[in-house]
Amino acid sequence: MNIELLHKVSSLLKEKGLTVATAESCTGGLVAHTLTNVSGSSEYFDRGVVSYSNRAKMELLGVPSQVLEKHGAVSEETAKAMAEGVKLRSGVDVGVSTTGIAGPTGGTKDKPVGLVYIGVSTRDETVVKKFLFKGDRLSNKESACEAALKMLFELLK
């Protein structure tokens, strides 16, 4: 993990007085864990939801069943709904979401192992980016976490 990036994100959130919540699937809480590795993170970190199942995505984040049925859990549309859902339901300034296929199983031709969608929803916009990581399960999770922090930093600076 890029400690320098983590401290930049932490400082930026504190400086701007913003709060953040995470909605994670493939990263299993790693983004929340990482954001709280900084002393004083309670100033900006509100909560993290690990919504691994489709049922959890619908119940906890308000992801519409139609989105999951039409596009699947690993999709731009689901990442967007997750980021917006966690932001809305927790009343924070920024929602961050991850959904993907960490591997080594679960991939298909259309959705290979390492495919991850990351969403960041602010007051003004929701941005979703698609990534294709090439590592093993743990490194794909770590790469997704770092990519989420980079996106958060870029949107906030």
Backbone as a printed PyTorch tensor [residue, N CA C, xyz], in Angstrom:
tensor([[[  0.8420,  -1.1970,   0.0000],
         [  0.0000,   0.0000,   0.0000],
         [  0.8760,   1.2460,   0.0000]],

        [[  0.4450,   2.1990,  -0.7820],
         [  1.1460,   3.4670,  -0.9010],
         [  0.7820,   4.3520,   0.3000]],

        [[  1.6610,   4.3540,   1.3150],
         [  1.4160,   5.0900,   2.5630],
         [  1.3440,   6.5970,   2.3040]],

        [[  2.1810,   7.0770,   1.3910],
         [  2.1780,   8.5010,   1.0600],
         [  0.8200,   8.9250,   0.4980]],

        [[  0.2710,   8.1200,  -0.4010],
         [ -1.0480,   8.4000,  -0.9770],
         [ -2.1160,   8.4010,   0.1150]],

        [[ -2.0670,   7.4220,   1.0090],
         [ -3.0310,   7.3390,   2.1050],
         [ -2.9900,   8.6080,   2.9540]],

        [[ -1.7990,   9.0880,   3.2820],
         [ -1.6750,  10.3010,   4.0980],
         [ -2.1600,  11.5400,   3.3420]],

        [[ -1.9490,  11.5820,   2.0270],
         [ -2.4600,  12.6930,   1.2180],
         [ -3.9850,  12.7110,   1.2290]],

        [[ -4.5940,  11.5350,   1.0710],
         [ -6.0560,  11.4290,   1.0870],
         [ -6.5860,  11.8450,   2.4550]],

        [[ -5.9630,  11.3420,   3.5060],
         [ -6.3650,  11.6570,   4.8800],
         [ -6.2930,  13.1660,   5.1360]],

        [[ -5.1750,  13.7710,   4.7510],
         [ -4.9900,  15.2200,   4.9560],
         [ -6.0190,  16.0280,   4.1830]],

        [[ -6.2750,  15.6150,   2.9480],
         [ -7.2300,  16.3150,   2.0950],
         [ -8.6440,  16.2470,   2.6710]],

        [[ -9.0420,  15.0740,   3.1220],
         [-10.3760,  14.9180,   3.7240],
         [-10.5080,  15.7890,   4.9760]],

        [[ -9.4830,  15.7920,   5.8230],
         [ -9.5090,  16.6090,   7.0430],
         [ -9.5380,  18.0960,   6.7010]],

        [[ -8.6580,  18.4930,   5.7820],
         [ -8.5400,  19.8910,   5.3530],
         [ -9.8720,  20.4340,   4.8180]],

        [[-10.5630,  19.6100,   4.0180],
         [-11.8240,  20.0410,   3.4010],
         [-13.0380,  19.7760,   4.2910]],

        [[-12.8190,  19.0930,   5.4210],
         [-13.9130,  18.8060,   6.3390],
         [-14.9480,  17.8520,   5.7550]],

        [[-14.4810,  16.9090,   4.9370],
         [-15.3880,  15.9720,   4.2760],
         [-15.4380,  14.6310,   5.0050]],

        [[-16.6050,  13.9860,   4.8990],
         [-16.7600,  12.6540,   5.4690],
         [-16.9210,  11.6430,   4.3380]],

        [[-16.5050,  10.4060,   4.6190],
         [-16.5160,   9.3620,   3.5930],
         [-17.0540,   8.0540,   4.1690]],

        [[-17.7290,   7.2950,   3.2900],
         [-18.1870,   5.9480,   3.6230],
         [-17.8440,   5.0470,   2.4380]],

        [[-17.6180,   3.7680,   2.7170],
         [-17.2660,   2.8370,   1.6480],
         [-18.3280,   1.7530,   1.5050]],

        [[-18.4850,   1.3090,   0.2640],
         [-19.3600,   0.1770,  -0.0610],
         [-18.5060,  -0.7830,  -0.8740]],

        [[-18.1200,  -1.8870,  -0.2590],
         [-17.1440,  -2.7660,  -0.8900],
         [-17.6900,  -4.1580,  -1.1360]],

        [[-17.3570,  -4.6740,  -2.2960],
         [-17.6610,  -6.0610,  -2.6030],
         [-16.3440,  -6.8280,  -2.7170]],

        [[-15.6710,  -6.7540,  -3.8480],
         [-14.4710,  -7.5640,  -4.0810],
         [-13.3130,  -7.2580,  -3.1220]],

        [[-13.2650,  -6.0660,  -2.5630],
         [-12.1680,  -5.7200,  -1.6530],
         [-12.4690,  -6.1130,  -0.2070]],

        [[-13.6810,  -6.5340,   0.0690],
         [-14.0060,  -7.1130,   1.3740],
         [-13.7140,  -6.2460,   2.5800]],

        [[-13.7390,  -4.9410,   2.4410],
         [-13.4750,  -4.0480,   3.5720],
         [-12.0670,  -3.4920,   3.6010]],

        [[-11.2570,  -3.8370,   2.6140],
         [ -9.8620,  -3.3880,   2.6000],
         [ -9.7340,  -1.8640,   2.4640]],

        [[-10.6260,  -1.2410,   1.7060],
         [-10.5700,   0.2220,   1.5480],
         [-10.8850,   0.8880,   2.8880]],

        [[-11.9200,   0.4070,   3.5670],
         [-12.2640,   0.9500,   4.8890],
         [-11.1170,   0.7230,   5.8710]],

        [[-10.5740,  -0.4790,   5.8590],
         [ -9.4490,  -0.8250,   6.7320],
         [ -8.2850,   0.1390,   6.4890]],

        [[ -7.9720,   0.3750,   5.2260],
         [ -6.8400,   1.2220,   4.8760],
         [ -7.0870,   2.6760,   5.2850]],

        [[ -8.2860,   3.1750,   5.0070],
         [ -8.6080,   4.5640,   5.3820],
         [ -8.5270,   4.7840,   6.8870]],

        [[ -8.7840,   3.7500,   7.6670],
         [ -8.7400,   3.8900,   9.1270],
         [ -7.3770,   3.5530,   9.7230]],

        [[ -6.3680,   3.3230,   8.8750],
         [ -5.0120,   3.0650,   9.3600],
         [ -4.2760,   4.3440,   9.7460]],

        [[ -4.9370,   5.4780,   9.5890],
         [ -4.3300,   6.7740,   9.9170],
         [ -4.9490,   7.2960,  11.2060]],

        [[ -4.1030,   7.7390,  12.1190],
         [ -4.5930,   8.3240,  13.3610],
         [ -5.4350,   9.5600,  13.0290]],

        [[ -6.5680,   9.6830,  13.6630],
         [ -7.4590,  10.8170,  13.3990],
         [ -8.4620,  10.5520,  12.2850]],

        [[ -8.4890,   9.3080,  11.7960],
         [ -9.4010,   8.9920,  10.6900],
         [-10.8710,   9.1170,  11.0940]],

        [[-11.1520,   9.1210,  12.4010],
         [-12.5490,   9.2800,  12.8320],
         [-13.0950,  10.6550,  12.4570]],

        [[-12.2160,  11.5980,  12.1330],
         [-12.6640,  12.9250,  11.6780],
         [-13.3730,  12.8320,  10.3310]],

        [[-12.9890,  11.8710,   9.4990],
         [-13.5680,  11.7970,   8.1540],
         [-14.2340,  10.4580,   7.8200]],

        [[-13.8380,   9.3760,   8.4810],
         [-14.4020,   8.0760,   8.1110],
         [-15.6490,   7.7850,   8.9310]],

        [[-16.7760,   7.5570,   8.2320],
         [-18.0390,   7.3140,   8.9200],
         [-18.3440,   5.8310,   9.0660]],

        [[-18.2960,   5.0910,   7.9440],
         [-18.6350,   3.6650,   7.9800],
         [-18.1810,   2.9720,   6.7130]],

        [[-18.1260,   1.6440,   6.8290],
         [-17.8370,   0.8120,   5.6790],
         [-18.8390,  -0.3240,   5.6240]],

        [[-19.3850,  -0.5510,   4.4480],
         [-20.3360,  -1.6370,   4.2460],
         [-19.6820,  -2.6570,   3.3150]],

        [[-19.6040,  -3.9080,   3.7690],
         [-19.1320,  -4.9720,   2.8920],
         [-20.3870,  -5.6610,   2.3580]],

        [[-20.6870,  -5.3580,   1.1110],
         [-21.9150,  -5.8790,   0.4810],
         [-21.5110,  -6.8860,  -0.5910]],

        [[-21.1680,  -8.0780,  -0.1330],
         [-20.6240,  -9.1040,  -1.0130],
         [-21.7090,  -9.7330,  -1.8840]],

        [[-22.8750,  -9.9580,  -1.3050],
         [-23.9650, -10.5960,  -2.0520],
         [-24.8380,  -9.5450,  -2.7400]],

        [[-25.5680,  -9.9820,  -3.7450],
         [-26.5220,  -9.0850,  -4.4020],
         [-27.5930,  -8.6390,  -3.4180]],

        [[-28.0110,  -9.5420,  -2.5430],
         [-29.0210,  -9.2020,  -1.5380],
         [-28.5250,  -8.0610,  -0.6420]],

        [[-27.2620,  -8.1410,  -0.2280],
         [-26.6930,  -7.0770,   0.6110],
         [-26.6330,  -5.7580,  -0.1590]],

        [[-26.2700,  -5.8200,  -1.4360],
         [-26.2100,  -4.6070,  -2.2490],
         [-27.5830,  -3.9380,  -2.3140]],

        [[-28.6280,  -4.7500,  -2.4510],
         [-29.9910,  -4.2080,  -2.5170],
         [-30.4640,  -3.7120,  -1.1530]],

        [[-30.3090,  -4.5330,  -0.1100],
         [-30.8180,  -4.1900,   1.2190],
         [-30.0690,  -3.0430,   1.8830]],

        [[-28.7390,  -3.0760,   1.8120],
         [-27.9430,  -2.1030,   2.5550],
         [-27.6440,  -0.8250,   1.7740]],

        [[-27.6080,  -0.9280,   0.4440],
         [-27.1860,   0.2110,  -0.3610],
         [-28.2790,   0.7250,  -1.3020]],

        [[-29.3650,  -0.0320,  -1.4180],
         [-30.4410,   0.3880,  -2.3040],
         [-30.1500,   0.1930,  -3.7810]],

        [[-29.2340,  -0.7150,  -4.1080],
         [-28.9680,  -1.0030,  -5.5230],
         [-30.2300,  -1.6480,  -6.1010]],

        [[-30.8020,  -1.0790,  -7.1650],
         [-32.0230,  -1.6480,  -7.7300],
         [-31.7910,  -3.0530,  -8.2960]],

        [[-32.7370,  -3.9570,  -8.0440],
         [-32.6160,  -5.3270,  -8.5450],
         [-32.4930,  -5.3440, -10.0710]],

        [[-33.1570,  -4.3750, -10.7300],
         [-33.0910,  -4.3010, -12.2010],
         [-31.6580,  -4.0530, -12.6830]],

        [[-30.9000,  -3.2610, -11.9440],
         [-29.5070,  -2.9800, -12.3160],
         [-28.6910,  -4.2710, -12.2260]],

        [[-28.8830,  -5.0110, -11.1470],
         [-28.1480,  -6.2600, -10.9560],
         [-28.5560,  -7.2990, -11.9980]],

        [[-29.8540,  -7.3760, -12.2960],
         [-30.3360,  -8.3510, -13.2790],
         [-29.8420,  -8.0230, -14.6820]],

        [[-29.8830,  -6.7460, -15.0450],
         [-29.5210,  -6.3360, -16.4070],
         [-28.0130,  -6.2860, -16.6420]],

        [[-27.2790,  -5.7630, -15.6550],
         [-25.8410,  -5.5040, -15.8530],
         [-24.9260,  -6.4250, -15.0430]],

        [[-25.4580,  -7.0410, -13.9830],
         [-24.6470,  -7.8910, -13.1160],
         [-23.9980,  -7.0970, -11.9910]],

        [[-23.5280,  -7.8340, -10.9900],
         [-22.8980,  -7.1900,  -9.8320],
         [-21.5970,  -6.5000, -10.2190]],

        [[-20.8880,  -7.0780, -11.1770],
         [-19.6160,  -6.4980, -11.6230],
         [-19.8980,  -5.6740, -12.8700]],

        [[-20.2270,  -4.4000, -12.6470],
         [-20.5730,  -3.5090, -13.7540],
         [-20.4330,  -2.0650, -13.3250]],

        [[-20.3010,  -1.2010, -14.3270],
         [-20.2310,   0.2380, -14.0780],
         [-21.4930,   0.7090, -13.3620]],

        [[-22.6420,   0.2080, -13.8020],
         [-23.9250,   0.6380, -13.2450],
         [-24.0550,   0.2650, -11.7700]],

        [[-23.5870,  -0.9430, -11.4230],
         [-23.6570,  -1.3740, -10.0250],
         [-22.6900,  -0.5780,  -9.1600]],

        [[-21.4870,  -0.3310,  -9.6550],
         [-20.5070,   0.4700,  -8.8940],
         [-21.0600,   1.8680,  -8.6200]],

        [[-21.7220,   2.4410,  -9.6140],
         [-22.3310,   3.7790,  -9.4710],
         [-23.4260,   3.7500,  -8.4070]],

        [[-24.3200,   2.7580,  -8.4980],
         [-25.4210,   2.6480,  -7.5360],
         [-24.9090,   2.3930,  -6.1160]],

        [[-23.8300,   1.6270,  -5.9930],
         [-23.2430,   1.3500,  -4.6730],
         [-22.6600,   2.6160,  -4.0560]],

        [[-21.8820,   3.3710,  -4.8370],
         [-21.2470,   4.5960,  -4.3210],
         [-22.3030,   5.6330,  -3.9370]],

        [[-23.3030,   5.7860,  -4.8030],
         [-24.3700,   6.7510,  -4.5150],
         [-25.2230,   6.2790,  -3.3420]],

        [[-25.4630,   4.9710,  -3.2780],
         [-26.2820,   4.4150,  -2.2050],
         [-25.6530,   4.5750,  -0.8340]],

        [[-24.3650,   4.2800,  -0.7210],
         [-23.7140,   4.3990,   0.5860],
         [-23.6040,   5.8680,   0.9960]],

        [[-23.3940,   6.7460,   0.0190],
         [-23.3260,   8.1880,   0.3300],
         [-24.6760,   8.6740,   0.8580]],

        [[-25.7290,   8.3290,   0.1470],
         [-27.0750,   8.7590,   0.5170],
         [-27.5090,   8.1820,   1.8590]],

        [[-27.3510,   6.8820,   2.0230],
         [-27.8530,   6.2160,   3.2270],
         [-27.0630,   6.5530,   4.4810]],

        [[-25.8020,   6.9340,   4.3370],
         [-25.0100,   7.2700,   5.5250],
         [-24.9090,   8.7800,   5.7450]],

        [[-25.3740,   9.5700,   4.7890],
         [-25.3600,  11.0230,   4.9550],
         [-23.9710,  11.6360,   4.9390]],

        [[-23.0440,  11.0020,   4.2220],
         [-21.6790,  11.5300,   4.1340],
         [-21.5060,  12.3700,   2.8790]],

        [[-20.3370,  12.9810,   2.7460],
         [-20.0300,  13.8070,   1.5760],
         [-19.5720,  12.9740,   0.3830]],

        [[-18.9100,  11.8510,   0.6660],
         [-18.3140,  11.0430,  -0.4000],
         [-18.5710,   9.5550,  -0.1570]],

        [[-19.0220,   8.8800,  -1.2100],
         [-19.1870,   7.4310,  -1.1610],
         [-18.2010,   6.7870,  -2.1190]],

        [[-17.5500,   5.7190,  -1.6810],
         [-16.5810,   5.0070,  -2.5090],
         [-17.0370,   3.5500,  -2.6140]],

        [[-17.0380,   3.0040,  -3.8370],
         [-17.4660,   1.6160,  -4.0070],
         [-16.4570,   0.8110,  -4.8170]],

        [[-16.4300,  -0.4900,  -4.5400],
         [-15.6190,  -1.4310,  -5.3300],
         [-16.4620,  -2.6630,  -5.6260]],

        [[-16.4340,  -3.1140,  -6.8630],
         [-17.0800,  -4.3650,  -7.2260],
         [-16.2740,  -5.0040,  -8.3470]],

        [[-16.0020,  -6.2900,  -8.2180],
         [-15.1700,  -6.9270,  -9.2260],
         [-14.9620,  -8.4000,  -8.9710]],

        [[-14.0240,  -8.9720,  -9.7000],
         [-13.7060, -10.3830,  -9.5960],
         [-12.2370, -10.5170,  -9.1910]],

        [[-12.0190, -10.8040,  -7.9050],
         [-10.6530, -10.8800,  -7.3780],
         [ -9.9200, -12.1300,  -7.8680]],

        [[-10.6570, -13.2220,  -8.0830],
         [-10.0660, -14.4560,  -8.5760],
         [ -9.6770, -15.4070,  -7.4600]],

        [[ -9.0430, -16.5010,  -7.7800],
         [ -8.6760, -16.9560,  -9.1250],
         [ -9.8540, -17.5380,  -9.9100]],

        [[-10.9800, -17.7960,  -9.2080],
         [-12.1560, -18.3250,  -9.8990],
         [-13.1800, -17.2140, -10.0970]],

        [[-14.2240, -17.5070, -10.8560],
         [-15.3250, -16.5600, -11.0060],
         [-15.2970, -15.7420, -12.2780]],

        [[-14.1980, -15.7850, -12.9950],
         [-14.1060, -15.0010, -14.2230],
         [-14.7900, -15.6680, -15.4000]],

        [[-15.1800, -14.8510, -16.3780],
         [-15.7370, -15.3530, -17.6400],
         [-15.0240, -14.6270, -18.7750]],

        [[-15.3620, -14.9830, -20.0040],
         [-14.7680, -14.3030, -21.1600],
         [-15.0970, -12.8040, -21.1460]],

        [[-16.3380, -12.4830, -20.8260],
         [-16.7780, -11.0830, -20.7950],
         [-16.3390, -10.3420, -19.5330]],

        [[-16.2320, -11.0890, -18.4330],
         [-15.8380, -10.4860, -17.1630],
         [-14.7230, -11.3270, -16.5560]],

        [[-13.4760, -11.0560, -16.9920],
         [-12.3420, -11.8770, -16.5330],
         [-11.9200, -11.5800, -15.0930]],

        [[-11.1770, -12.5100, -14.5190],
         [-10.5770, -12.2940, -13.2040],
         [ -9.7320, -11.0230, -13.2730]],

        [[ -9.8370, -10.1920, -12.2460],
         [ -9.0840,  -8.9390, -12.1990],
         [ -9.8940,  -7.7330, -12.6540]],

        [[-11.0980,  -7.9780, -13.2110],
         [-11.9630,  -6.8710, -13.6230],
         [-12.5760,  -6.2360, -12.3870]],

        [[-12.3880,  -4.9280, -12.2400],
         [-12.9210,  -4.2030, -11.0840],
         [-13.4830,  -2.8640, -11.5480]],

        [[-14.6320,  -2.5120, -11.0100],
         [-15.2110,  -1.1840, -11.2100],
         [-15.1660,  -0.4630,  -9.8740]],

        [[-14.6730,   0.7670,  -9.9070],
         [-14.5850,   1.5740,  -8.7000],
         [-15.3850,   2.8450,  -8.9150]],

        [[-16.2290,   3.1550,  -7.9500],
         [-17.0530,   4.3550,  -8.0190],
         [-16.7160,   5.3140,  -6.8930]],

        [[-16.7160,   6.6040,  -7.2120],
         [-16.5740,   7.6420,  -6.1950],
         [-17.6820,   8.6540,  -6.4470]],

        [[-18.5200,   8.8470,  -5.4380],
         [-19.6460,   9.7630,  -5.5600],
         [-19.4640,  10.9320,  -4.6000]],

        [[-19.4090,  12.1440,  -5.1610],
         [-19.2890,  13.3660,  -4.3620],
         [-20.6160,  14.1300,  -4.4510]],

        [[-20.6560,  15.3190,  -3.8730],
         [-21.8670,  16.1430,  -3.9630],
         [-22.1750,  16.4970,  -5.4130]],

        [[-21.1240,  16.6630,  -6.2160],
         [-21.2870,  17.1720,  -7.5740],
         [-21.4050,  16.1060,  -8.6570]],

        [[-20.7640,  14.9580,  -8.4440],
         [-20.7230,  13.9680,  -9.5220],
         [-20.4010,  12.5840,  -8.9850]],

        [[-20.6850,  11.5960,  -9.8360],
         [-20.2590,  10.2240,  -9.5470],
         [-19.4090,   9.7690, -10.7200]],

        [[-18.1990,   9.3240, -10.4050],
         [-17.2690,   8.8600, -11.4230],
         [-17.0390,   7.3710, -11.2000]],

        [[-17.1150,   6.5960, -12.2770],
         [-16.8260,   5.1650, -12.2080],
         [-15.7240,   4.8600, -13.2120]],

        [[-14.7350,   4.1150, -12.7630],
         [-13.6540,   3.6940, -13.6590],
         [-13.5530,   2.1800, -13.6620]],

        [[-13.1620,   1.6590, -14.8170],
         [-12.9890,   0.2270, -15.0110],
         [-11.4930,  -0.0940, -14.9780]],

        [[-11.1380,  -1.1390, -14.2660],
         [ -9.7480,  -1.5760, -14.1630],
         [ -9.6630,  -3.0620, -14.4950]],

        [[ -8.5090,  -3.4720, -15.0010],
         [ -8.2560,  -4.8940, -15.2190],
         [ -6.8840,  -5.2040, -14.6260]],

        [[ -6.9060,  -5.7720, -13.4190],
         [ -5.6680,  -6.1050, -12.7250],
         [ -5.2440,  -7.5260, -13.0980]],

        [[ -3.9420,  -7.7880, -13.0370],
         [ -3.4070,  -9.0590, -13.5300],
         [ -2.7440,  -9.9050, -12.4530]],

        [[ -3.0510,  -9.6520, -11.2010],
         [ -2.3710, -10.3860, -10.1410],
         [ -3.1700, -11.5590,  -9.6070]],

        [[ -2.7260, -12.0750,  -8.4560],
         [ -3.4860, -13.1060,  -7.7660],
         [ -4.5740, -12.4210,  -6.9320]],

        [[ -5.3540, -13.1910,  -6.2240],
         [ -6.4940, -12.6550,  -5.4770],
         [ -6.0990, -11.4910,  -4.5600]],

        [[ -5.0840, -11.7020,  -3.7330],
         [ -4.7000, -10.6710,  -2.7640],
         [ -4.1540,  -9.4270,  -3.4590]],

        [[ -3.3190,  -9.6030,  -4.4740],
         [ -2.7730,  -8.4180,  -5.1390],
         [ -3.8520,  -7.6820,  -5.9290]],

        [[ -4.8470,  -8.3960,  -6.4680],
         [ -5.9650,  -7.7190,  -7.1380],
         [ -6.7670,  -6.8790,  -6.1500]],

        [[ -6.9660,  -7.4020,  -4.9460],
         [ -7.6780,  -6.6430,  -3.9110],
         [ -6.8640,  -5.4030,  -3.5110]],

        [[ -5.5580,  -5.5820,  -3.3440],
         [ -4.6940,  -4.4610,  -2.9620],
         [ -4.6280,  -3.4130,  -4.0750]],

        [[ -4.5580,  -3.8650,  -5.3260],
         [ -4.5290,  -2.9380,  -6.4640],
         [ -5.8330,  -2.1410,  -6.5440]],

        [[ -6.9430,  -2.8100,  -6.3020],
         [ -8.2480,  -2.1310,  -6.3260],
         [ -8.3370,  -1.0910,  -5.2130]],

        [[ -7.8300,  -1.4360,  -4.0490],
         [ -7.8380,  -0.5060,  -2.9160],
         [ -7.0170,   0.7380,  -3.2400]],

        [[ -5.8260,   0.5280,  -3.7810],
         [ -4.9670,   1.6570,  -4.1210],
         [ -5.5980,   2.5140,  -5.2250]],

        [[ -6.2150,   1.8660,  -6.2050],
         [ -6.8860,   2.6020,  -7.2870],
         [ -8.0420,   3.4410,  -6.7300]],

        [[ -8.7630,   2.8970,  -5.7510],
         [ -9.8690,   3.6380,  -5.1300],
         [ -9.3430,   4.8810,  -4.4120]],

        [[ -8.2250,   4.7280,  -3.7030],
         [ -7.6400,   5.8790,  -3.0010],
         [ -7.1470,   6.9300,  -3.9980]],

        [[ -6.5580,   6.4820,  -5.1060],
         [ -6.0990,   7.4220,  -6.1410],
         [ -7.2720,   8.1850,  -6.7350]],

        [[ -8.3610,   7.4790,  -7.0230],
         [ -9.5520,   8.1380,  -7.5620],
         [-10.0980,   9.1570,  -6.5680]],

        [[-10.1730,   8.7640,  -5.3180],
         [-10.6600,   9.6580,  -4.2730],
         [ -9.7940,  10.9080,  -4.2060]],

        [[ -8.4870,  10.7110,  -4.2100],
         [ -7.5530,  11.8470,  -4.1620],
         [ -7.7320,  12.7700,  -5.3660]],

        [[ -7.7920,  12.1850,  -6.5580],
         [ -7.9270,  12.9890,  -7.7810],
         [ -9.2140,  13.8060,  -7.8010]],

        [[-10.3000,  13.2090,  -7.3160],
         [-11.5780,  13.9180,  -7.3130],
         [-11.6350,  15.0260,  -6.2760]],

        [[-10.8920,  14.8600,  -5.1960],
         [-10.9800,  15.8340,  -4.1010],
         [ -9.9900,  16.9810,  -4.2100]],

        [[ -8.8690,  16.7580,  -4.8930],
         [ -7.8230,  17.7990,  -4.8760],
         [ -8.1710,  19.0180,  -5.7410]]])
